[in-house]
Amino acid sequence: MHLFEMKHLPKKADKAHIEWNSEIMFPERTEKMIVLPKNNSTVYYTLQEGRQFLLWTQGKAWFGGTDEEPFLVELQTRAIDNYTAAGGDIEIFYNSLVPDNVRKISRETETPYKRQGDIFAARFCGEKYFEKRLSNLLGTKINEGEGSVFGTRHVARGLLFNVGQSSLFKGTIEAPDHKPLVLDDALYLLGQTQYIVNPKNAD
């Protein structure tokens, strides 16, 4: 809905406090405060009864509100196109953000994927010694230790395989504003939220 059509502008999105500023062009976030541009061309879509939102302004799309803590991320405009084309169906929007490879493995194994912010994980295989056999088969070294997931602020500690464009992981992932994601019962296929404009700087 365009701002001029709204009787009252939202002031909160769960833990996130919202302010409106007519002097900025694009949204900004500092800790729990999200500042949004106040102009007649801005379109605001409420998600999850106000807990999250989609915003379209100056030809760009933004997704924000509260996950575990407040967040704000720029998305490709196709994400909002998916939402509006589906008549505002929230499930279709959220499903469109799930990486294709994670969705496929989750469906094949009939095991729900797990998520930590913009990082998704689908259980790949829990068979004993599978990682050693995979390492021998591919001639790929098992990297054990600590490192960034896809160059983001998510830090993985455990076993990591990089196979082509995919990453298989077993261990624990930690990130600011999120509870640890424990993936120690099997190897998991990792993926990142689709449509993020700056994947390495995702909020």
N, C-alpha and C positions, 0 to 999 in steps of 0.2 A: 504494500500500500504506500502511495506517495505520502510524504510528510504532511502536505497541506490537506490531505484527506483524513488525517488522524486528529481526533479531539484532544488527546493527551499523548505527548511523546513519552516513551518508556524511560524510566529512571534507573531501572535495575534489570539485570539478567541473572537471577539467583545471587551468587556471591559477587558478581561484577556490578560495579556502579557505573551508570551511563550519564555522560554529560553531552550536551549538544552545543556546537560552536559554528557560527556562520562564517568564521574567518579561515577555516581549514578546508582543504580539498579532499583529504583522505583520512580514514580512521587512524587512531593512535591508541596504544595501550601502555600504561605504566602501572605495574603490579595489579591491583584490583580495580583500577579506574580505566574505563574505555571512553574515549572522546570521539564522537561521531559528527560528520559534517552536517550542518543544518542549512539545507537549501531545497528549493521546490523540485529539483530533479532527483533527489535522493529517494530511493524506494526501500522500505524496511519490511521484511517478512519475519513474523514471529514463529519460532519453533519451540516445541516441548513446553507449551503453556508459558512462554516468556523466558524460559531458562537459557535458550540460545536464539540466535537470529541469523538471517541472511541479509546482506545490504548490497544494494547496487547504487553506485554513484560515479559520475564522471567516466562512464564506460568501463568501470572495474567492479569486481565482485569481492565481497568479504564475508567471512563466516566467523562468528564470535559468540561470546557469552561465557557460560561456565560448563566445564567438563568436570574434572575433579577440582580444579581451580580456574579462575578467569583465563581466557585465551582470545586471541584474535589472529586470523590468518587470511591472506589474500588468496582467492581461488580464481581459476580460469572462469570466464563468464559462462562457459558451457555447463558448469555446475548449477547455476541459476536457471539456465535454459532447461535442464533436465527437470528441475523442480516445477517450473511453471508449465512445461509441456505435460507433466503428470497431474496437472490440476492442483498443485500444492500438496501432493501425497508425500508425507514426511518419510515414510519407509523407503520409497523409491529414491528419494534424495540421499538418505544415509547409505543405502545399498550401493549407490553409484560411486561412493567414495572408497569402497573396499577394493583393494588391488585385485585385478583379475586372477593372478596366480594364486593368491590366498583364498579367494572365493572358490576357485576350481578344486583345490586340494581339500578344503573344508567340506565341500559337497561330496567329493569322492570318498573321503574317509568317514563321512557322516559324523564329524566332530566339530562342534562350534569353534570358530576362530577366537583368539584372544586379542586384546588391544591395550596399548598404552599410548594415549594421545594419538599421534599420527602414525604410530608403528603398529602393524598388524602381524599376527603370528598364527599359522595353521599347523597343527600337529602332522608331521610328515612320516615319521617312523619311530617306533619305540622298541624295535627288536634288539635284543642283546648283541653287542659287538657290531651293530650295523655301521656305525661311523667308521670303524677300522676297516671294514670290508669296502666301504664306499671310498675311503682314502686310497686303498690299494688299487681299486678298479679304475679310478680317475687319475691316479698318479698325483693326487692333490694332497698337499700337506694339511694336517689338522692344526689350525692355529689356536693355541690355548693361551688365554690371557685376557687383556682388557683393551677395548677399542670402541670408537664411535660407530653407531649404526647408521649407515648411509651418509656419513658426514654430518649428522645432526647432533643435538645435545643429548640424545639418548646414548647411554654407555652400557655396552655389553661386557659381561664377565663370564667366560666359559669357553666352550669349543665353537669355533666358527669355520665353516666351509664357504668359500665363494666359488660358485659353479656357474660360469657364464654370467648372466645378468641377475642371477638369484643368489640368495644367501641362506644357508642352513645353519641353525644355531641351537645350542643346548647350554643352559645356564640361567643367568639372571640379568635383566635389563633394568637400569635405573635412569631416572630423568627428573629434573626439577619439576615441582608441582604435581608429581604423580607417584602413586605407590609402586614399589618394585614389581616387575613382571617376572614371575618365577616360571621358567620353562626347563625344568631339570629332569622331567620324566621321559623325555624323548627328544629327537631332533625336530626342530620347527622351521618351516619355511617363513621367512620374513618378507614383508612388503610395506610400502609407505602409502598413505592416503593419496588417492588420485586427485588430479586437478589443482594441486598446490602450485602456486606460481614460483615461489622460492623454497624448494624442498629442504635445502640445508639450513634454512633459517626459520623453519616452521615453529610456531609458537606452542 
